[in-house]
Amino acid sequence: MSKILEGLYYAESHEYVKIEGEYGYVGITDYAQHELGNVVYVDMPDVDDEVEAGNDFGAVESVKAASDLISPVSGTVVEINEALADQPELVNADPYANWIIKVKLSDASEVENLMDAEAYKAAIGE
């Protein structure tokens, strides 16, 4: 059974966003990291890149597969999780503590298009 945290917003593509003020921390869900298996590489955008809700911003590669990362929100990348460059397996250890990008939100209302924890549990059949 996957760990799903209350208070986050979830996309159908298995990314989450944690909102703190005008910023959003974006990563992959526990369900996604389980499905991928051992993560060996995380492709991240550069700081100051623009991301758009519904569009890809990078990829996660595992021993089993590669998967595009789809941004759940739009905005400007203000920080990337540098630790993942050397230790991509941190995503497997705790995907919620090891977010991938921090975004300055351009439209905070976009989270209304995402799922809450209960809806995401239903979407993945848990």
Phi and psi in degrees as GROMACS dihedral restraints (atoms count N, CA, C in turn):
[ dihedral_restraints ]
;  ai    aj    ak    al  type     phi  dphi    fc
    3     4     5     6     1   -76.9    20    10
    4     5     6     7     1   149.5    20    10
    6     7     8     9     1   -83.8    20    10
    7     8     9    10     1   124.1    20    10
    9    10    11    12     1  -127.8    20    10
   10    11    12    13     1   120.4    20    10
   12    13    14    15     1   -91.6    20    10
   13    14    15    16     1   137.9    20    10
   15    16    17    18     1   -69.5    20    10
   16    17    18    19     1   151.2    20    10
   18    19    20    21     1    88.6    20    10
   19    20    21    22     1    -4.1    20    10
   21    22    23    24     1  -103.1    20    10
   22    23    24    25     1   165.1    20    10
   24    25    26    27     1  -113.9    20    10
   25    26    27    28     1   138.3    20    10
   27    28    29    30     1  -120.5    20    10
   28    29    30    31     1   141.1    20    10
   30    31    32    33     1  -100.9    20    10
   31    32    33    34     1   155.5    20    10
   33    34    35    36     1   -60.2    20    10
   34    35    36    37     1   -25.5    20    10
   36    37    38    39     1   -84.5    20    10
   37    38    39    40     1     7.7    20    10
   39    40    41    42     1    76.1    20    10
   40    41    42    43     1    27.4    20    10
   42    43    44    45     1  -101.2    20    10
   43    44    45    46     1   156.8    20    10
   45    46    47    48     1  -123.1    20    10
   46    47    48    49     1   162.3    20    10
   48    49    50    51     1  -135.4    20    10
   49    50    51    52     1   132.6    20    10
   51    52    53    54     1  -106.4    20    10
   52    53    54    55     1   121.6    20    10
   54    55    56    57     1   -94.1    20    10
   55    56    57    58     1   128.3    20    10
   57    58    59    60     1  -134.0    20    10
   58    59    60    61     1   100.8    20    10
   60    61    62    63     1    63.5    20    10
   61    62    63    64     1  -124.9    20    10
   63    64    65    66     1   -91.7    20    10
   64    65    66    67     1    10.1    20    10
   66    67    68    69     1  -116.9    20    10
   67    68    69    70     1   153.0    20    10
   69    70    71    72     1  -130.0    20    10
   70    71    72    73     1   134.1    20    10
   72    73    74    75     1   -99.9    20    10
   73    74    75    76     1   121.0    20    10
   75    76    77    78     1  -111.5    20    10
   76    77    78    79     1   134.2    20    10
   78    79    80    81     1  -153.0    20    10
   79    80    81    82     1  -171.7    20    10
   81    82    83    84     1  -102.1    20    10
   82    83    84    85     1   154.4    20    10
   84    85    86    87     1   -77.6    20    10
   85    86    87    88     1   164.7    20    10
   87    88    89    90     1   -59.5    20    10
   88    89    90    91     1   -40.8    20    10
   90    91    92    93     1   -57.4    20    10
   91    92    93    94     1   -45.8    20    10
   93    94    95    96     1   -63.8    20    10
   94    95    96    97     1   -44.1    20    10
   96    97    98    99     1   -66.5    20    10
   97    98    99   100     1   -33.1    20    10
   99   100   101   102     1   -64.7    20    10
  100   101   102   103     1   -43.7    20    10
  102   103   104   105     1   -65.0    20    10
  103   104   105   106     1   -38.4    20    10
  105   106   107   108     1   -72.3    20    10
  106   107   108   109     1   -35.6    20    10
  108   109   110   111     1    87.0    20    10
  109   110   111   112     1  -157.3    20    10
  111   112   113   114     1   -65.1    20    10
  112   113   114   115     1   114.5    20    10
  114   115   116   117     1   -76.4    20    10
  115   116   117   118     1   129.3    20    10
  117   118   119   120     1  -114.5    20    10
  118   119   120   121     1   -13.4    20    10
  120   121   122   123     1  -160.2    20    10
  121   122   123   124     1   139.1    20    10
  123   124   125   126     1  -124.3    20    10
  124   125   126   127     1   117.5    20    10
  126   127   128   129     1   -91.7    20    10
  127   128   129   130     1   118.3    20    10
  129   130   131   132     1  -119.3    20    10
  130   131   132   133     1   153.3    20    10
  132   133   134   135     1   -72.4    20    10
  133   134   135   136     1   177.3    20    10
  135   136   137   138     1   -91.2    20    10
  136   137   138   139     1   154.4    20    10
  138   139   140   141     1   -57.9    20    10
  139   140   141   142     1   141.8    20    10
  141   142   143   144     1    81.6    20    10
  142   143   144   145     1    -5.3    20    10
  144   145   146   147     1   -67.6    20    10
  145   146   147   148     1   149.3    20    10
  147   148   149   150     1   -92.5    20    10
  148   149   150   151     1   137.8    20    10
  150   151   152   153     1  -118.7    20    10
  151   152   153   154     1   151.1    20    10
  153   154   155   156     1  -127.5    20    10
  154   155   156   157     1   135.1    20    10
  156   157   158   159     1   -53.3    20    10
  157   158   159   160     1   130.8    20    10
  159   160   161   162     1    89.7    20    10
  160   161   162   163     1    -6.9    20    10
  162   163   164   165     1  -109.3    20    10
  163   164   165   166     1   154.8    20    10
  165   166   167   168     1   -77.7    20    10
  166   167   168   169     1   149.8    20    10
  168   169   170   171     1  -129.1    20    10
  169   170   171   172     1     1.2    20    10
  171   172   173   174     1   169.4    20    10
  172   173   174   175     1  -160.7    20    10
  174   175   176   177     1  -154.4    20    10
  175   176   177   178     1   157.3    20    10
  177   178   179   180     1  -119.9    20    10
  178   179   180   181     1   129.5    20    10
  180   181   182   183     1  -113.4    20    10
  181   182   183   184     1   137.3    20    10
  183   184   185   186     1  -126.5    20    10
  184   185   186   187     1   178.6    20    10
  186   187   188   189     1   -66.4    20    10
  187   188   189   190     1   -21.4    20    10
  189   190   191   192     1   -97.1    20    10
  190   191   192   193     1   -35.7    20    10
  192   193   194   195     1  -162.6    20    10
  193   194   195   196     1   168.7    20    10
  195   196   197   198     1  -118.1    20    10
  196   197   198   199     1   144.1    20    10
  198   199   200   201     1  -138.9    20    10
  199   200   201   202     1   131.9    20    10
  201   202   203   204     1   -66.6    20    10
  202   203   204   205     1   147.3    20    10
  204   205   206   207     1   -97.2    20    10
  205   206   207   208     1   124.8    20    10
  207   208   209   210     1  -108.4    20    10
  208   209   210   211     1   125.7    20    10
  210   211   212   213     1   -73.1    20    10
  211   212   213   214     1   130.2    20    10
  213   214   215   216     1   -80.3    20    10
  214   215   216   217     1   -14.0    20    10
  216   217   218   219     1  -138.7    20    10
  217   218   219   220     1   163.7    20    10
  219   220   221   222     1  -104.0    20    10
  220   221   222   223     1   149.3    20    10
  222   223   224   225     1   161.0    20    10
  223   224   225   226     1  -164.9    20    10
  225   226   227   228     1  -109.4    20    10
  226   227   228   229     1   131.4    20    10
  228   229   230   231     1   -69.6    20    10
  229   230   231   232     1   120.3    20    10
  231   232   233   234     1  -106.1    20    10
  232   233   234   235     1   -16.2    20    10
  234   235   236   237     1  -160.3    20    10
  235   236   237   238     1   145.4    20    10
  237   238   239   240     1  -116.5    20    10
  238   239   240   241     1   155.8    20    10
  240   241   242   243     1   -81.6    20    10
  241   242   243   244     1    92.3    20    10
  243   244   245   246     1   -56.9    20    10
  244   245   246   247     1   -31.2    20    10
  246   247   248   249     1   -60.6    20    10
  247   248   249   250     1   -28.7    20    10
  249   250   251   252     1   -71.4    20    10
  250   251   252   253     1   -19.8    20    10
  252   253   254   255     1   -63.5    20    10
  253   254   255   256     1   -41.4    20    10
  255   256   257   258     1   -95.6    20    10
  256   257   258   259     1   -24.1    20    10
  258   259   260   261     1  -133.5    20    10
  259   260   261   262     1    67.8    20    10
  261   262   263   264     1   -60.9    20    10
  262   263   264   265     1   -22.4    20    10
  264   265   266   267     1   -66.4    20    10
  265   266   267   268     1   -11.9    20    10
  267   268   269   270     1   -59.2    20    10
  268   269   270   271     1   -29.3    20    10
  270   271   272   273     1   -61.3    20    10
  271   272   273   274     1   -37.6    20    10
  273   274   275   276     1   -72.1    20    10
  274   275   276   277     1   -37.1    20    10
  276   277   278   279     1   -63.9    20    10
  277   278   279   280     1   -46.4    20    10
  279   280   281   282     1  -161.4    20    10
  280   281   282   283     1    92.0    20    10
  282   283   284   285     1   -63.6    20    10
  283   284   285   286     1   -23.2    20    10
  285   286   287   288     1   -83.0    20    10
  286   287   288   289     1   -29.4    20    10
  288   289   290   291     1   -82.3    20    10
  289   290   291   292     1   -23.5    20    10
  291   292   293   294     1  -110.4    20    10
  292   293   294   295     1    67.7    20    10
  294   295   296   297     1   -61.2    20    10
  295   296   297   298     1   165.1    20    10
  297   298   299   300     1  -102.0    20    10
  298   299   300   301     1   -48.7    20    10
  300   301   302   303     1  -134.6    20    10
  301   302   303   304     1   152.2    20    10
  303   304   305   306     1  -111.3    20    10
  304   305   306   307     1   128.1    20    10
  306   307   308   309     1  -120.7    20    10
  307   308   309   310     1   135.7    20    10
  309   310   311   312     1   -83.1    20    10
  310   311   312   313     1   115.4    20    10
  312   313   314   315     1   -67.1    20    10
  313   314   315   316     1   137.0    20    10
  315   316   317   318     1   -95.7    20    10
  316   317   318   319     1   -20.2    20    10
  318   319   320   321     1  -152.1    20    10
  319   320   321   322     1    92.6    20    10
  321   322   323   324     1   -61.5    20    10
  322   323   324   325     1   -23.1    20    10
  324   325   326   327     1   -69.5    20    10
  325   326   327   328     1   -11.3    20    10
  327   328   329   330     1   -61.1    20    10
  328   329   330   331     1   -24.3    20    10
  330   331   332   333     1   -63.5    20    10
  331   332   333   334     1   -20.1    20    10
  333   334   335   336     1   -64.8    20    10
  334   335   336   337     1   -18.9    20    10
  336   337   338   339     1   -87.3    20    10
  337   338   339   340     1    -4.3    20    10
  339   340   341   342     1   -99.9    20    10
  340   341   342   343     1   170.5    20    10
  342   343   344   345     1   -94.1    20    10
  343   344   345   346     1   148.7    20    10
  345   346   347   348     1   -86.1    20    10
  346   347   348   349     1  -179.7    20    10
  348   349   350   351     1   -58.4    20    10
  349   350   351   352     1   -43.7    20    10
  351   352   353   354     1   -64.0    20    10
  352   353   354   355     1   -42.6    20    10
  354   355   356   357     1   -66.5    20    10
  355   356   357   358     1   -37.2    20    10
  357   358   359   360     1   -68.8    20    10
  358   359   360   361     1   -39.5    20    10
  360   361   362   363     1   -56.8    20    10
  361   362   363   364     1   -45.3    20    10
  363   364   365   366     1   -64.2    20    10
  364   365   366   367     1   -39.2    20    10
  366   367   368   369     1   -64.7    20    10
  367   368   369   370     1   -33.1    20    10
  369   370   371   372     1   -97.7    20    10
  370   371   372   373     1     4.7    20    10
  372   373   374   375     1    76.9    20    10
  373   374   375   376     1    31.3    20    10
